[in-house]
Amino acid sequence: METYRTEEEQIEAIKRWWQENGKSTVFGIALALAIVFGWKGWQGHQQNQAAEASVIFDNLLIADAAVQRDGSSAGTAQHLADTLKDRFAGLSYGQFAALYKAKYAVSADDYAAATTELEWVLAQRPSAQIKAQAEMRLAQVLYSQKDYDKATEYLNGLAKTGYAAEAAELKGDVAFAQGDNAAALVAYQRARSLAREQEAPVNNAMLDMKINDLSAASAVEGAK
């Protein structure tokens, strides 16, 4: 009988535990399953989104190549870029699309539209690579609009990115435009040094010409 009572007590204890905790346990299990399957569903959705965006982006690259080659497919390229930006803003594809839209706006001398596109990219909190590219392009647009101070702000933030050499050269252009030839020469020389330090060194004939011209001008000034 003692054994029977012990088993009976165990059963009663289980019943009491179930009454007190059973509902919350079932809820916890259900919640855990929902999270697991929800996560898998979200991952599947993201993969599908990325796959669809990738196909559209590949078509954009093809259309853009035609635009660069002979000016054809400009309407197609714009449409594809618009589609990517509107439907996949949270993905890199959508942000790259806005960079293309900015490029087309610059080609049309619509610097206001280009600025809007580039600022939109930055507002999406993109990857470091896309962020640096957008800031470099925005600095170029601002330079074209003679907004030298704001352009310099962006250029200063690019010193430790893959655009360091390009940013240094544009800083030289800004200084030259402001009449500070000495600062321009220093910036150009810095740009050439950075370009030579890159994993794939770049020969920039235009930059060399800028340095040679300013160096010659400086020598003439010094001889006076």
C-alpha positions as CSV (number, residue, x, y, z in Angstrom):
1,M,0.0,0.0,0.0
2,E,2.9,2.3,0.8
3,T,4.1,1.9,-2.8
4,Y,0.6,2.6,-4.1
5,R,0.3,5.8,-2.1
6,T,3.7,7.0,-3.3
7,E,2.7,6.5,-6.9
8,E,-0.7,8.1,-6.2
9,E,1.0,11.1,-4.6
10,Q,3.3,11.3,-7.6
11,I,0.3,11.4,-9.9
12,E,-1.4,14.0,-7.8
13,A,1.8,16.1,-7.8
14,I,1.9,15.9,-11.5
15,K,-1.7,16.9,-11.8
16,R,-1.1,19.9,-9.5
17,W,2.0,20.9,-11.5
18,W,0.0,20.7,-14.7
19,Q,-2.8,22.8,-13.4
20,E,-0.4,25.4,-12.2
21,N,2.1,25.4,-15.1
22,G,0.7,23.4,-17.9
23,K,-0.9,26.3,-19.8
24,S,2.2,28.5,-19.6
25,T,4.4,25.5,-20.7
26,V,2.2,24.9,-23.7
27,F,2.3,28.6,-24.5
28,G,6.0,28.6,-24.2
29,I,6.4,25.7,-26.5
30,A,4.0,27.2,-29.0
31,L,5.8,30.5,-28.9
32,A,9.2,28.8,-29.4
33,L,7.8,26.9,-32.4
34,A,6.3,30.0,-33.8
35,I,9.6,31.8,-33.5
36,V,11.5,29.0,-35.2
37,F,9.1,28.6,-38.1
38,G,8.6,32.4,-38.3
39,W,12.4,32.8,-38.5
40,K,12.7,30.1,-41.2
41,G,9.8,31.7,-43.1
42,W,11.4,35.1,-42.9
43,Q,14.7,33.7,-44.1
44,G,12.9,32.1,-47.0
45,H,11.2,35.4,-47.8
46,Q,14.6,37.2,-47.7
47,Q,16.2,34.7,-49.9
48,N,13.4,35.0,-52.4
49,Q,13.6,38.8,-52.3
50,A,17.3,38.7,-52.9
51,A,17.0,36.3,-55.8
52,E,14.4,38.4,-57.5
53,A,16.4,41.6,-56.9
54,S,19.5,39.9,-58.2
55,V,17.8,39.1,-61.5
56,I,16.6,42.7,-61.9
57,F,20.0,44.1,-61.0
58,D,21.7,41.9,-63.6
59,N,19.3,43.4,-66.2
60,L,20.1,46.8,-65.0
61,L,23.8,46.2,-65.5
62,I,23.1,45.0,-69.1
63,A,21.0,48.1,-69.7
64,D,23.6,50.4,-68.2
65,A,26.3,48.9,-70.4
66,A,24.2,49.9,-73.4
67,V,23.7,53.4,-72.0
68,Q,27.4,53.8,-71.6
69,R,28.2,52.3,-75.0
70,D,25.8,54.3,-77.2
71,G,23.2,55.9,-75.1
72,S,20.6,53.3,-75.9
73,S,18.4,51.6,-73.2
74,A,18.4,54.7,-71.0
75,G,14.6,54.3,-70.4
76,T,15.0,50.7,-69.5
77,A,17.9,51.4,-67.2
78,Q,15.9,54.1,-65.4
79,H,12.8,51.8,-65.1
80,L,14.9,48.9,-63.6
81,A,16.7,51.3,-61.2
82,D,13.3,52.7,-60.1
83,T,11.9,49.2,-59.6
84,L,14.9,48.1,-57.5
85,K,14.9,51.2,-55.4
86,D,11.1,51.1,-54.8
87,R,10.8,47.4,-54.0
88,F,14.1,46.5,-52.4
89,A,15.2,49.6,-50.5
90,G,16.4,47.6,-47.6
91,L,18.7,45.5,-49.7
92,S,22.0,46.5,-51.2
93,Y,20.5,46.1,-54.7
94,G,18.0,48.9,-54.0
95,Q,20.8,51.1,-52.7
96,F,23.0,50.4,-55.7
97,A,20.0,51.3,-57.9
98,A,19.8,54.7,-56.3
99,L,23.5,55.2,-57.1
100,Y,22.8,54.5,-60.7
101,K,19.9,56.9,-60.6
102,A,22.3,59.6,-59.2
103,K,24.7,58.9,-62.0
104,Y,22.0,59.3,-64.7
105,A,20.9,62.6,-63.0
106,V,24.5,63.9,-63.1
107,S,24.7,63.0,-66.8
108,A,21.5,65.2,-67.3
109,D,23.1,68.0,-65.2
110,D,20.3,67.5,-62.6
111,Y,22.5,67.9,-59.5
112,A,19.5,68.4,-57.2
113,A,18.1,65.0,-58.2
114,A,21.5,63.4,-57.8
115,T,21.9,64.9,-54.3
116,T,18.5,63.6,-53.4
117,E,19.3,60.0,-54.5
118,L,22.7,60.0,-52.7
119,E,21.2,61.3,-49.5
120,W,18.5,58.7,-49.7
121,V,21.2,56.0,-49.9
122,L,22.9,57.3,-46.8
123,A,19.5,57.4,-45.0
124,Q,19.1,53.6,-45.5
125,R,22.2,53.0,-43.3
126,P,23.9,51.0,-46.0
127,S,27.0,48.8,-45.7
128,A,30.4,50.6,-45.2
129,Q,31.3,50.1,-48.8
130,I,28.1,51.5,-50.2
131,K,28.2,54.4,-47.6
132,A,31.7,55.4,-48.7
133,Q,30.7,55.2,-52.4
134,A,27.6,57.4,-51.8
135,E,29.6,59.9,-49.8
136,M,32.3,60.1,-52.5
137,R,29.7,60.7,-55.2
138,L,27.9,63.2,-53.1
139,A,31.1,65.1,-52.5
140,Q,31.7,65.2,-56.2
141,V,28.1,66.6,-56.8
142,L,28.6,69.2,-54.1
143,Y,31.9,70.2,-55.6
144,S,30.2,70.7,-59.0
145,Q,27.7,72.9,-57.3
146,K,30.6,74.9,-55.7
147,D,29.4,73.9,-52.2
148,Y,33.0,73.4,-51.2
149,D,32.6,73.4,-47.4
150,K,30.0,70.6,-47.4
151,A,32.0,68.6,-50.0
152,T,35.0,68.8,-47.8
153,E,33.1,67.5,-44.8
154,Y,32.3,64.3,-46.7
155,L,35.8,64.0,-48.1
156,N,37.3,64.2,-44.6
157,G,35.3,61.2,-43.6
158,L,36.7,59.1,-46.5
159,A,40.4,59.2,-45.4
160,K,40.3,55.6,-44.2
161,T,38.2,54.1,-46.9
162,G,38.9,52.6,-50.3
163,Y,38.2,56.1,-51.7
164,A,41.0,57.8,-49.8
165,A,43.1,58.5,-52.9
166,E,40.1,59.8,-54.9
167,A,39.0,61.9,-51.9
168,A,42.4,63.4,-51.5
169,E,42.5,64.4,-55.2
170,L,39.1,66.0,-55.0
171,K,40.2,67.9,-51.9
172,G,43.0,69.2,-54.1
173,D,40.5,70.3,-56.6
174,V,38.5,72.1,-53.9
175,A,41.6,73.9,-52.7
176,F,42.6,74.9,-56.2
177,A,39.1,76.2,-56.9
178,Q,39.4,78.3,-53.8
179,G,42.7,79.7,-54.9
180,D,44.9,77.9,-52.4
181,N,47.5,76.4,-54.8
182,A,49.8,75.3,-52.0
183,A,47.1,73.2,-50.2
184,A,46.0,71.9,-53.6
185,L,49.5,70.6,-54.4
186,V,49.8,68.9,-51.0
187,A,46.5,67.2,-51.5
188,Y,47.4,66.0,-55.0
189,Q,50.7,64.7,-53.8
190,R,48.9,62.9,-51.0
191,A,46.4,61.4,-53.5
192,R,49.3,60.1,-55.7
193,S,51.0,58.5,-52.7
194,L,47.8,56.8,-51.6
195,A,47.1,55.6,-55.2
196,R,50.6,54.0,-55.3
197,E,50.0,52.3,-51.9
198,Q,46.8,50.5,-53.2
199,E,46.8,46.8,-53.7
200,A,46.4,47.5,-57.4
201,P,48.3,50.8,-57.9
202,V,46.6,53.2,-60.3
203,N,48.4,55.5,-62.7
204,N,46.4,58.8,-63.0
205,A,47.8,60.9,-65.8
206,M,45.4,63.7,-65.0
207,L,46.6,63.8,-61.4
208,D,50.2,63.8,-62.5
209,M,49.5,66.8,-64.8
210,K,47.9,68.7,-61.9
211,I,51.0,68.1,-59.7
212,N,53.4,69.0,-62.5
213,D,51.5,72.2,-63.3
214,L,51.3,73.4,-59.7
215,S,54.9,72.4,-59.0
216,A,56.0,74.5,-62.0
217,A,53.9,77.4,-60.9
218,S,55.3,77.2,-57.4
219,A,58.8,77.1,-58.7
220,V,58.1,80.3,-60.8
221,E,56.6,82.0,-57.8
222,G,59.6,81.0,-55.6
223,A,62.0,82.4,-58.2
224,K,60.4,85.9,-58.2
